[in-house]
Amino acid sequence: MPFYEVVLKAVKPITGVSLRLATADLTRQGHWIDVLSAMLKDYGVEPIDHLIVLHAESEDEYAPISVEIVAPVEQRDVSVLISRSEGRLTRCELPAFPRMASTIHHGAPALVIPVYQAVGTWMENNAYTIVGPRRKICLRRGDNLDDSLTEIQFPVEKVV
């Protein structure tokens, strides 16, 4: 298994728009990331940070049933995007977290299960528990998915 360095970091709150999907198929998630990116471009809005795939915390980490693809955008753009998307996009507010277990995956986004296992092992070894939905941040995504760069984040707290 490849080595993944897990670090703790704080993350700021994020305001944006999201597209909710009901699919466990990672290929379809990638398709919808492209759709959301194209919508933003068509509406003349530039995301202020990388797109995020947000997985509900109550779902099986290996086969999510629903996800949200979040585009962080300026506050002033949220209402315009929701209106122009005819209800396909919704407002999304992601809270700040003082401790996010984070690591980087280089390779096809569909091959992240070993990353989740590495973060899970790190949490167990360091007495942390998950306290919110996990995030996959698309740092780099192009035609060659093997060259993708994805940050995996889990909000965590120390187990007492």
C-alpha positions, 0 to 999 in steps of 0.5 A: 500500500502506498504511503500517505502522509496525514496532517491536521489542519484547520479549514475556513467556512466555505460559501458556494453553490452545490449540485446534489447527486444520487450516485455511487458511480465515481465516473458519473461524479466526474462527469457532473464535476465537468457539468458544474464547471461548464455551468459556472463558465457559461454564467461567467462565474469563476470559482474562488477555490477548488471544487469539492465533492462532499460525502454525507457522513452517515453513508458507507465510505466505500459506496456513497449513495449521494454526494454534493459537488460544491463550487466555492464562489463569491457571496454575491454570485450565489443567488445569481447562480441559483436563479440562472440554474433554474433550481439545479444549484442550491446554496451551500454553507460548509462550516469551519473545522479546527481539525481536518485530517488531510492527505493528498492522492495522486492518481485516478480519483476512483482509486481512493479506497487505499487513501481512506484506509490510510486516513482511517488507520491514522485516526485510529492510531492517533485517537481521532474520530470523524465528526462530519462529512468527508471532502474530496477536493479536486486540486488537479483534474484533466484528460489524463485521470492518472495525473489527477491530484485530490485532497482527501479531508475528514473533520475530526476530534480527539476521542476522550 
